[in-house]
């Protein structure tokens, strides 16, 4: 009997590089960034900050130098600028629109500028849409606001708008609104399979969330796998240019399902809780930080992601170079 020895292809670093199946590229990494009136650190996410307008310009230029492929901008308005409808989300002078314009002014087309298209950071109740008297989020009236927000982001200079609110029909309505507004070249990255996850906790500190209750009626149940694929198919049918699975690391099965059927690029978001847990463990010396970061992003790409949103994007890009 002949002994089969797969270990022959693992004998040296050069051999392992030669036969490696997946290689993460800096250009497929997207760095989430928070733009606010005033800068400040996010205590639950070591190394992550809110940037003021000058700071976001500098941070964007730094990401370009590192070779990062894209930036995803989130707006963090002051409390006095929030209202029940999130009207600053589509205001020309809203913090997110000014942040987009500042980044485009700094880096032009050297990096893909993406904008989160959702109301949650801008509303006093912290939900992703208009809330009715009975506490339910009104899907259809919210779509009108999403269209206005997407058009405002496109006018400010976004290359990509990214509806993340999980409202039914959001991609089709936004596509129609962008095209009618003369922004037919602006792409839509649909948060297609977004789960009601506990891993978003640190993000809510970063955006100073005022969430009342939870989002389980419009974000997906973490127990459901087939539903994630169904949501992605619907967004693809509505014309999404890219689709996303969020969170990434704990939903690799859903990511693989979506990647297997998608004819457009597939993104995955390595979210704040995933980041914070690694940083906390590394701070205590329990894990090898760099190896954990590299392995976790490799796993996301191996599962089928063409684009990875991660708070380590810039640092990882430097290592990959």
N, C-alpha and C positions, 0 to 999 in steps of 0.2 A: 504494500500500500504506500503510495506516494504522499508525503506530508505536504500540505499546501501551506505556504509561508507568506501571507500578506505583509509580514513585518519587513520583508526585503525592501518595500517601498517607503519605509520609515527610518532607514538606517542613519541618515544624515540630514542636517537642515536643508542642504541643497536638494536632496532627494524629495523631502517633504514639500518644498516649494514647487518642485517640478510637477508633482501630481496633484497639487491642491485643487480642489473643485470649485471653491468660492474665494473670491478676492474682493474685499471691500475697497471702494474707491472714494477718495475725498469728495469728488464731484457728485456723488450720490447722497451726500449728507446734507441735511437741512438743520440749521441752528434756530430754535425758537428764541425770540427776543421780546422783552417787555419794555414798552415805551410809556413813560409817565411824565407828568409835569415836573416832578423832582425825582432825582436818583435815590437809590437805597438798596441795601442788600436784602436778600430773601433768606431768613434765618434757617428755614427748613431745607434749603437747597444750597449748601456751601458752594461758593464760586459763581452763583447766579445772582444777577442784580436787575433791578429796574433801571432803565436808562432815561435820562432827560434827552431833549432833542440834540444837544451837542454830543452827549454820550453815545446816542444811538448811531450818529454819523461815524464816530470813531470806531465803535464796535463793528459796524458794517464794513468799514475799510479794513479792519483787522481780519475779519472773516474772509474777505476777498484774498488778502495776502496769504492766508492759510490754505486756500484752495477749496474752501467749502462751496457746495453747489447752490445752496439757497438759504434764505432767511424767512422765517415765519413770524410776522409781527402781531403782537397782541397789545391792545390799548388798555391803559390803566387810568381811567379818569379820576379826578378828585371827587369826594363824596358829594359835594354840592352840585356837581355836574350830572349826577345820576337822577333818573326819574322813573316812574313805572313803565314807561314805554321805551326807554333807552335811546332817546332821541339824539344824544350826542354820537351815537354809533354811525349816523349818516350825515352829521353836520359837517360842512366844509371845514370848519375850524375845530372839529373834534380832534382829540389827542392822537387817535390812530391815523387819521388822514394826514395830520401834520407830520407824524412819524414816518409814514410811507414817503411823503414828499421829501423829507429830509434825507432819507436813505437813498432814494433815487438821485437826488442832487449830488450825494457824495460818491455813489458807485455806478450810477447809470445802468448800463446793461451788463456789467461785469459779473453780476450774480443775479439769480432769480429771486425777485422780491414777491413774497406771498403775504396775504393778509387774512387773518381769521375773520370770518363773516358770521358773527353771532352776537346776540344782544346781552348775554349774561353779565359781562363786565360792566355794562352801562346801565343796568336796571337796579332799582332800589331793592327789588325782591330777589335778584340774583338768578332768575330763570332765563332760559334761552329764547323766550317768546313772550307774547302778550298774555297776561294772566286774567282770567275771567273772575267774576264775583264768587263762584263756587271753588276757586283755587285751581281750576284746570288751565293748562296752557292751550290757547286757541291756535291750532295749527295754521288755518287758512289765512287769518288776518296777519299772522306773523310773517307769512311769505312776502307780503307787500313791503314790510320793513326790510326783509333780507334783500329784496331787489334794490331798494333805495341805498342800502348799505354797500352792496356790491358795486353799484354804479359810482358811488362816491369814492370807493377805494380805487376803482379803475381810473377815475378822473385824477386821483392823487398820484397815480403812477404804478399801481400794483400790476405785476405781470400775471399773477395768479390770485384768484379769490377762493377762499376755502370755507364753504358753509359747513359748520360743525354742530348745528343745533338739532339735527335729526328730525326735522320737520318733513313730513311726507310731501313729495312734489317739489322740494326746494331747488333741485338742480334744474329742472325744466323751466321753472319760473325765473330763476336767475339768468339762465341762458337767454331767454326771451328778452329780459330787461337789458342785459348787456348788449345784445345785438341791436335792439331798438335804439339804444343810446350811442351807437357808433363804436362800441368796444368789442367787436366780434373777434378781435385777436387776443383778448384776455381769456386765459384758460381757467377752468373750474377744477379744483381739487376737492372732490366730495369726501367728507368724513362719512363713508358708506356704512361701515360696521363699527359703531361707537357704543361701547358698553357702559352701563351704569356701575362704574368701577370704584372701589375703595382706594385705588392707586392714584387718584387725582388730588388727594389731600394737600400736598405741598403747593401745587399749582394754585389752589384757592387762596393761599396766603400771598402768593406772588401777585395775583390780580386783585387783592383786597376784596374777595368775594363777599357778597351780602346774601348768599343763598338761604332761602327759607324753605325748609322741607327737603325734598330730594327730586331727582330727575328720572325716576324709574318708569314713569308713564311714557317717556319719549326716547330715552336711551335704552339700550338692549339689556336683557337679563343675561348675566354672566354664564348661566347654565346652558344657553342656547347656541348651538353651533350652526345648524342649518339656517337659522334666521339671519345670521351674518351674511351668508351667501345670498340669500334672498334680497336683503337690503342692497348688497353690491350690484346684483343684477338689475334692480330697479334704477339705480343711479346710472348704470351704464346705458340702459335703455333711454334715459332722459338726456343723455349727451355729455356725461362727465368726461373730462379729458384725462383725469387721473382719479383713482379711488384709494381710500385709506382704511386701514384697520387700526383701531385704537382701543386699549393699549396694545403694545406689540409683544413683549416677551412672554406674557402669560396667555396669549391668544394665537400662538403659532399655528395651531390647527386651523383656525378660521383664516389666518393669513394664507396658509398653503391652499386652502379651498378656493379663496378668491383669486389667487395668482394662477391657479390651474385653468380658470375660465375667462379671465380678463384679457381683452384685446388692447387695453391701454395700460400704461405704467401703474404699478401698485406701490403705494406708500404705507409705511407703518410708523407709528408714533411711540417711541420709548419714553414713557410719561414720567412725570415728576416723582411719583412714588418709587418707581424702579430706580431712578437716579438717586433719590435720597437714601434708600436702603443700602445701596452699594457704598455711597459716600460715608454713611455712618459706620458700616462694618470696616471699611478701609481705615477710617480715622482711629478705630480701636485696634488696628493691626490684625484683624481676623481674616482678611482676604488680601490677595495681591491685587491692588486696585487696577493697574494697567491691564493685567491679564483678564480680569473680570470684565472690564469695559470692552476690550477687543473681542472677547469670546461672546459676550451678550449681543453685540451688534452683528458679528458674523453669523450667529444663529438666526437673527432676524432676516438677514440677506439670504441665508441658506434656505429658509422657509419660503422665500419667494418675493421678498421686497426688492423693488428696484430703487426706491427712495426711502431713506430712514431719517425721521426727525428725532434728534437726540440732543440733549443739553451738553453732551461731550463732543459735539460735532467738530468744533474748532480744535480742541486738544487732540482728538483722534486723528483729524486730518494731518496735524503736524507729525504724529507718530507714523502714519502711513507713508508720508513723504520720505 
